[in-house]
């Protein structure tokens, strides 16, 4: 059975005609529509009820199982009105004497009444929604309730109103800047704030920052060493950057000619690589510690510190060679040592993981056989 459900969220029918709701059945619904049209011909809910009757008659002529009803809310606000509509929908469903599955077609007069659709959907499946709005008022009403919903939604409100507010502040801030003889600084600061805000919204940096803070909070309370390792690694990265710049300045002072780009990069790498390697070792060991504590450590995870050392050895040798600090024999030995270290660690932990996994499977098979 299809239930044609006409929704009057603010209870114009009850307040203006005295009808008791819900109104169920074609004849009672028609009487209610005529009464409301007589009491207030300009009320848009009149069109909703007559549209419901029109749909009922069209389906009834096709010999389809159909019923029509009018449910109302109240004028005390959206939450109270939605609850009232939900209660009346329950009453309508309880009054239907049918063994068939009931679905509904909701008829409303605009965006405000459609806010009750989730309440109705929680009680009966919805086959469709028919919006009936007086043609002269359709765009105006839809625009009004769209703006109202935008202002009520915190997410959308922040997206729209904050940039608009910053733009409106540009002129008064410019006046203040003129009085303080700093108009360029004020305008530049305002434009920068607006630009940073729009970029952060476009890239979703706010959500990412919230997620990062939440992960850090969980790690802190869970006693994870990764958080401490990342903090230490960040400090080591900063120190490495400073050390690399100092090394570059030293090379520039001791060299009479202008440095080429490869030599400049080599100086930066040579001065910072040991700091960066320490940062990599710190983070990898912290992650390994957390995996071990959580019981999810796998042998191949132990490759990470050795890979960091291998890369550090190679980069240190290459940068030192470009700066003429070492001979080519040292470079060849370092490249070989770094490569062998990575290969040996990979093979070692792969074999260990394979053998220990086979042992665990054998132990599990023996226990299963005993059972």
DOGU-716013 format. One record per residue (C-alpha): residue number from 1; residue in one letter; x, y, z. Coordinates in nm, 2 decimals. Example, Ala and Ser with C-alpha at 12.3 -4.5 7.8 and 13.67 -1.06 7.14 Angstrom:
2
REC num residuo     xx     yy     zz
REC   1       A   1.23  -0.45   0.78
REC   2       S   1.37  -0.11   0.71
REM end
This chain:
371
REC num residuo     xx     yy     zz
REC   1       X   0.00   0.00   0.00
REC   2       X   0.11   0.35  -0.08
REC   3       X   0.04   0.61   0.18
REC   4       X   0.02   0.97   0.04
REC   5       X   0.13   1.17   0.34
REC   6       X   0.06   1.55   0.34
REC   7       X   0.29   1.73   0.59
REC   8       X   0.19   2.06   0.76
REC   9       X   0.48   2.12   0.99
REC  10       X   0.35   2.43   1.16
REC  11       X  -0.01   2.30   1.21
REC  12       X  -0.19   2.56   1.00
REC  13       X  -0.47   2.31   0.96
REC  14       X  -0.53   2.27   1.33
REC  15       X  -0.48   2.63   1.43
REC  16       X  -0.69   2.78   1.16
REC  17       X  -0.97   2.53   1.13
REC  18       X  -0.99   2.34   1.46
REC  19       X  -0.95   2.00   1.28
REC  20       X  -0.81   1.72   1.49
REC  21       X  -0.51   1.56   1.34
REC  22       X  -0.40   1.33   1.19
REC  23       X  -0.67   1.33   0.92
REC  24       X  -0.70   0.99   0.75
REC  25       X  -0.91   0.90   0.45
REC  26       X  -1.00   1.07   0.13
REC  27       X  -1.33   1.23   0.24
REC  28       X  -1.20   1.36   0.58
REC  29       X  -0.89   1.50   0.40
REC  30       X  -1.10   1.67   0.14
REC  31       X  -1.31   1.83   0.41
REC  32       X  -1.00   1.95   0.59
REC  33       X  -0.86   2.10   0.26
REC  34       X  -1.19   2.29   0.20
REC  35       X  -1.20   2.41   0.55
REC  36       X  -0.84   2.54   0.54
REC  37       X  -0.90   2.70   0.20
REC  38       X  -1.21   2.88   0.33
REC  39       X  -1.02   2.99   0.65
REC  40       X  -0.71   3.11   0.47
REC  41       X  -0.71   3.09   0.09
REC  42       X  -0.35   3.21   0.07
REC  43       X  -0.21   2.93   0.29
REC  44       X   0.03   2.71   0.08
REC  45       X  -0.07   2.40   0.29
REC  46       X  -0.40   2.41   0.10
REC  47       X  -0.21   2.33  -0.22
REC  48       X  -0.03   2.05  -0.04
REC  49       X  -0.35   1.88   0.07
REC  50       X  -0.52   1.91  -0.27
REC  51       X  -0.21   1.78  -0.43
REC  52       X  -0.23   1.48  -0.20
REC  53       X  -0.59   1.42  -0.30
REC  54       X  -0.50   1.45  -0.67
REC  55       X  -0.23   1.18  -0.63
REC  56       X  -0.47   0.96  -0.44
REC  57       X  -0.74   0.99  -0.71
REC  58       X  -0.49   0.92  -0.99
REC  59       X  -0.36   0.60  -0.82
REC  60       X  -0.71   0.49  -0.71
REC  61       X  -0.83   0.50  -1.07
REC  62       X  -0.55   0.26  -1.16
REC  63       X  -0.68   0.02  -0.89
REC  64       X  -0.37   0.06  -0.68
REC  65       X  -0.38   0.02  -0.30
REC  66       X  -0.35   0.37  -0.17
REC  67       X  -0.45   0.58   0.13
REC  68       X  -0.41   0.96   0.20
REC  69       X  -0.35   1.13   0.53
REC  70       X  -0.26   1.47   0.67
REC  71       X  -0.01   1.50   0.96
REC  72       X   0.08   1.82   1.14
REC  73       X   0.34   1.94   1.38
REC  74       X   0.32   2.26   1.59
REC  75       X   0.44   2.62   1.59
REC  76       X   0.68   2.57   1.89
REC  77       X   1.00   2.51   1.68
REC  78       X   1.16   2.25   1.46
REC  79       X   1.24   1.99   1.72
REC  80       X   0.90   1.99   1.89
REC  81       X   0.72   2.00   1.55
REC  82       X   0.92   1.71   1.42
REC  83       X   0.84   1.50   1.72
REC  84       X   0.47   1.58   1.68
REC  85       X   0.48   1.47   1.32
REC  86       X   0.65   1.15   1.42
REC  87       X   0.38   1.07   1.67
REC  88       X   0.11   1.14   1.42
REC  89       X   0.28   0.92   1.15
REC  90       X   0.28   0.64   1.41
REC  91       X  -0.09   0.69   1.46
REC  92       X  -0.16   0.68   1.09
REC  93       X   0.04   0.36   1.04
REC  94       X  -0.14   0.20   1.33
REC  95       X  -0.48   0.28   1.18
REC  96       X  -0.41   0.12   0.84
REC  97       X  -0.59  -0.21   0.82
REC  98       X  -0.38  -0.39   0.56
REC  99       X  -0.15  -0.69   0.55
REC 100       X   0.06  -0.53   0.27
REC 101       X   0.39  -0.35   0.31
REC 102       X   0.33   0.02   0.35
REC 103       X   0.55   0.28   0.17
REC 104       X   0.48   0.65   0.16
REC 105       X   0.49   0.95  -0.08
REC 106       X   0.56   1.27   0.11
REC 107       X   0.39   1.59  -0.01
REC 108       X   0.53   1.92   0.13
REC 109       X   0.52   2.29   0.05
REC 110       X   0.89   2.36   0.06
REC 111       X   1.23   2.32   0.22
REC 112       X   1.11   2.38   0.58
REC 113       X   0.86   2.10   0.59
REC 114       X   1.11   1.86   0.42
REC 115       X   1.32   1.88   0.74
REC 116       X   1.09   1.62   0.88
REC 117       X   1.17   1.36   0.62
REC 118       X   1.43   1.18   0.83
REC 119       X   1.17   1.14   1.10
REC 120       X   0.92   0.99   0.86
REC 121       X   1.19   0.76   0.70
REC 122       X   1.27   0.62   1.04
REC 123       X   0.91   0.48   1.06
REC 124       X   0.82   0.39   0.70
REC 125       X   1.00   0.36   0.37
REC 126       X   0.97   0.67   0.15
REC 127       X   0.91   0.61  -0.22
REC 128       X   0.94   0.98  -0.31
REC 129       X   0.89   1.34  -0.21
REC 130       X   0.66   1.58  -0.40
REC 131       X   0.72   1.95  -0.33
REC 132       X   0.42   2.18  -0.40
REC 133       X   0.49   2.55  -0.38
REC 134       X   0.29   2.84  -0.52
REC 135       X   0.47   2.93  -0.84
REC 136       X   0.51   3.30  -0.75
REC 137       X   0.67   3.21  -0.42
REC 138       X   0.88   2.90  -0.51
REC 139       X   1.21   3.07  -0.57
REC 140       X   1.17   3.31  -0.28
REC 141       X   1.08   3.05  -0.03
REC 142       X   1.35   2.80  -0.14
REC 143       X   1.61   3.08  -0.12
REC 144       X   1.49   3.19   0.22
REC 145       X   1.51   2.84   0.37
REC 146       X   1.84   2.76   0.19
REC 147       X   2.00   3.07   0.35
REC 148       X   1.85   2.98   0.68
REC 149       X   2.00   2.63   0.67
REC 150       X   2.34   2.77   0.57
REC 151       X   2.34   3.00   0.87
REC 152       X   2.23   2.72   1.10
REC 153       X   2.50   2.48   0.98
REC 154       X   2.83   2.55   1.18
REC 155       X   3.05   2.40   0.90
REC 156       X   2.89   2.60   0.62
REC 157       X   2.86   2.91   0.84
REC 158       X   3.24   2.91   0.90
REC 159       X   3.31   2.86   0.53
REC 160       X   3.09   3.15   0.41
REC 161       X   3.08   3.40   0.69
REC 162       X   3.45   3.41   0.80
REC 163       X   3.58   3.51   0.45
REC 164       X   3.29   3.76   0.41
REC 165       X   3.37   3.91   0.75
REC 166       X   3.74   3.94   0.67
REC 167       X   3.65   4.12   0.34
REC 168       X   3.42   4.36   0.52
REC 169       X   3.70   4.44   0.77
REC 170       X   3.94   4.55   0.50
REC 171       X   3.81   4.90   0.47
REC 172       X   3.80   4.99   0.84
REC 173       X   4.14   4.83   0.89
REC 174       X   4.27   5.04   0.60
REC 175       X   4.14   5.35   0.77
REC 176       X   4.31   5.24   1.09
REC 177       X   4.63   5.17   0.90
REC 178       X   4.62   5.52   0.74
REC 179       X   4.59   5.68   1.08
REC 180       X   4.89   5.47   1.20
REC 181       X   5.08   5.54   0.88
REC 182       X   5.09   5.17   0.80
REC 183       X   4.82   5.12   0.53
REC 184       X   5.03   4.87   0.34
REC 185       X   5.10   4.65   0.64
REC 186       X   4.74   4.64   0.74
REC 187       X   4.61   4.55   0.39
REC 188       X   4.89   4.30   0.34
REC 189       X   4.82   4.13   0.67
REC 190       X   4.44   4.12   0.60
REC 191       X   4.49   3.97   0.25
REC 192       X   4.74   3.72   0.39
REC 193       X   4.49   3.60   0.66
REC 194       X   4.21   3.57   0.40
REC 195       X   4.45   3.38   0.16
REC 196       X   4.57   3.14   0.43
REC 197       X   4.21   3.08   0.54
REC 198       X   4.09   3.00   0.18
REC 199       X   4.39   2.78   0.11
REC 200       X   4.35   2.59   0.44
REC 201       X   3.98   2.53   0.36
REC 202       X   4.05   2.43   0.00
REC 203       X   4.32   2.18   0.10
REC 204       X   4.13   2.06   0.41
REC 205       X   4.42   2.16   0.64
REC 206       X   4.19   2.23   0.93
REC 207       X   4.05   1.87   0.93
REC 208       X   4.41   1.73   0.89
REC 209       X   4.53   1.94   1.18
REC 210       X   4.24   1.82   1.40
REC 211       X   4.32   1.46   1.30
REC 212       X   4.69   1.51   1.38
REC 213       X   4.61   1.66   1.72
REC 214       X   4.37   1.38   1.80
REC 215       X   4.63   1.11   1.70
REC 216       X   4.89   1.29   1.91
REC 217       X   4.65   1.30   2.21
REC 218       X   4.57   0.93   2.17
REC 219       X   4.94   0.84   2.14
REC 220       X   5.02   1.05   2.45
REC 221       X   4.75   0.87   2.67
REC 222       X   4.83   0.53   2.52
REC 223       X   5.20   0.56   2.61
REC 224       X   5.33   0.53   2.25
REC 225       X   5.70   0.61   2.20
REC 226       X   5.63   0.72   1.85
REC 227       X   5.51   1.06   1.96
REC 228       X   5.84   1.12   2.16
REC 229       X   6.04   0.99   1.87
REC 230       X   5.87   1.23   1.62
REC 231       X   5.94   1.53   1.85
REC 232       X   6.31   1.43   1.89
REC 233       X   6.33   1.37   1.51
REC 234       X   6.18   1.71   1.44
REC 235       X   6.45   1.87   1.66
REC 236       X   6.72   1.67   1.49
REC 237       X   6.59   1.78   1.15
REC 238       X   6.61   2.15   1.25
REC 239       X   6.97   2.10   1.39
REC 240       X   7.06   1.92   1.07
REC 241       X   6.93   2.21   0.86
REC 242       X   7.13   2.46   1.06
REC 243       X   7.44   2.24   1.04
REC 244       X   7.41   2.21   0.67
REC 245       X   7.38   2.58   0.62
REC 246       X   7.68   2.64   0.84
REC 247       X   7.88   2.39   0.64
REC 248       X   7.78   2.56   0.32
REC 249       X   7.89   2.90   0.45
REC 250       X   8.22   2.75   0.56
REC 251       X   8.28   2.60   0.21
REC 252       X   8.20   2.93   0.05
REC 253       X   8.44   3.12   0.27
REC 254       X   8.72   2.88   0.20
REC 255       X   8.67   2.87  -0.18
REC 256       X   8.78   3.15  -0.40
REC 257       X   8.56   3.08  -0.69
REC 258       X   8.18   3.07  -0.70
REC 259       X   8.04   2.73  -0.61
REC 260       X   7.84   2.53  -0.86
REC 261       X   7.49   2.40  -0.77
REC 262       X   7.61   2.04  -0.72
REC 263       X   7.88   2.15  -0.48
REC 264       X   7.63   2.37  -0.28
REC 265       X   7.40   2.07  -0.25
REC 266       X   7.69   1.85  -0.15
REC 267       X   7.78   2.09   0.13
REC 268       X   7.43   2.11   0.26
REC 269       X   7.40   1.73   0.26
REC 270       X   7.75   1.68   0.41
REC 271       X   7.67   1.91   0.70
REC 272       X   7.32   1.77   0.78
REC 273       X   7.33   1.40   0.68
REC 274       X   7.44   1.27   1.02
REC 275       X   7.16   1.47   1.20
REC 276       X   6.90   1.34   0.94
REC 277       X   7.03   0.99   0.99
REC 278       X   6.99   1.02   1.37
REC 279       X   6.63   1.15   1.31
REC 280       X   6.55   0.85   1.09
REC 281       X   6.69   0.61   1.34
REC 282       X   6.49   0.77   1.62
REC 283       X   6.16   0.74   1.43
REC 284       X   6.22   0.39   1.30
REC 285       X   6.32   0.26   1.65
REC 286       X   6.02   0.43   1.80
REC 287       X   5.79   0.27   1.55
REC 288       X   5.95  -0.07   1.61
REC 289       X   5.91  -0.03   1.98
REC 290       X   5.54   0.05   1.95
REC 291       X   5.48  -0.24   1.72
REC 292       X   5.65  -0.48   1.96
REC 293       X   5.45  -0.35   2.25
REC 294       X   5.13  -0.39   2.05
REC 295       X   5.22  -0.75   1.96
REC 296       X   5.22  -0.68   1.58
REC 297       X   5.59  -0.66   1.52
REC 298       X   5.71  -0.84   1.20
REC 299       X   6.07  -0.92   1.12
REC 300       X   6.09  -0.71   0.81
REC 301       X   6.01  -0.40   1.02
REC 302       X   6.37  -0.43   1.16
REC 303       X   6.51  -0.34   0.82
REC 304       X   6.42   0.03   0.86
REC 305       X   6.72   0.13   1.08
REC 306       X   6.96  -0.05   0.85
REC 307       X   6.81   0.12   0.55
REC 308       X   6.85   0.46   0.71
REC 309       X   7.22   0.38   0.79
REC 310       X   7.28   0.25   0.43
REC 311       X   7.13   0.57   0.28
REC 312       X   7.33   0.79   0.52
REC 313       X   7.66   0.62   0.44
REC 314       X   7.60   0.66   0.06
REC 315       X   7.50   1.03   0.09
REC 316       X   7.78   1.11   0.32
REC 317       X   8.04   0.95   0.08
REC 318       X   7.89   1.12  -0.23
REC 319       X   7.87   1.46  -0.07
REC 320       X   8.23   1.43   0.07
REC 321       X   8.35   1.33  -0.28
REC 322       X   8.20   1.64  -0.44
REC 323       X   8.37   1.85  -0.18
REC 324       X   8.70   1.69  -0.25
REC 325       X   8.72   1.56   0.11
REC 326       X   8.77   1.19   0.01
REC 327       X   8.92   1.00  -0.28
REC 328       X   8.72   0.79  -0.52
REC 329       X   8.84   0.47  -0.35
REC 330       X   8.66   0.58  -0.03
REC 331       X   8.34   0.66  -0.24
REC 332       X   8.35   0.31  -0.40
REC 333       X   8.40   0.15  -0.06
REC 334       X   8.11   0.35   0.10
REC 335       X   7.88   0.27  -0.19
REC 336       X   7.96  -0.10  -0.16
REC 337       X   7.92  -0.10   0.21
REC 338       X   7.59   0.08   0.21
REC 339       X   7.45  -0.15  -0.06
REC 340       X   7.57  -0.47   0.12
REC 341       X   7.43  -0.35   0.45
REC 342       X   7.08  -0.30   0.29
REC 343       X   7.10  -0.64   0.11
REC 344       X   7.23  -0.83   0.41
REC 345       X   6.96  -0.69   0.64
REC 346       X   6.68  -0.76   0.40
REC 347       X   6.79  -1.12   0.34
REC 348       X   6.86  -1.18   0.71
REC 349       X   6.52  -1.07   0.83
REC 350       X   6.34  -1.23   0.54
REC 351       X   6.50  -1.57   0.63
REC 352       X   6.42  -1.52   1.00
REC 353       X   6.06  -1.43   0.93
REC 354       X   6.02  -1.73   0.70
REC 355       X   6.17  -1.98   0.95
REC 356       X   5.99  -1.84   1.26
REC 357       X   5.66  -1.84   1.07
REC 358       X   5.71  -2.20   0.97
REC 359       X   5.79  -2.29   1.33
REC 360       X   5.47  -2.11   1.45
REC 361       X   5.26  -2.30   1.19
REC 362       X   5.41  -2.63   1.30
REC 363       X   5.34  -2.56   1.67
REC 364       X   4.99  -2.47   1.58
REC 365       X   4.94  -2.79   1.38
REC 366       X   5.07  -3.00   1.67
REC 367       X   4.84  -2.84   1.92
REC 368       X   4.54  -2.88   1.68
REC 369       X   4.64  -3.25   1.64
REC 370       X   4.64  -3.30   2.02
REC 371       X   4.29  -3.15   2.05
REM end
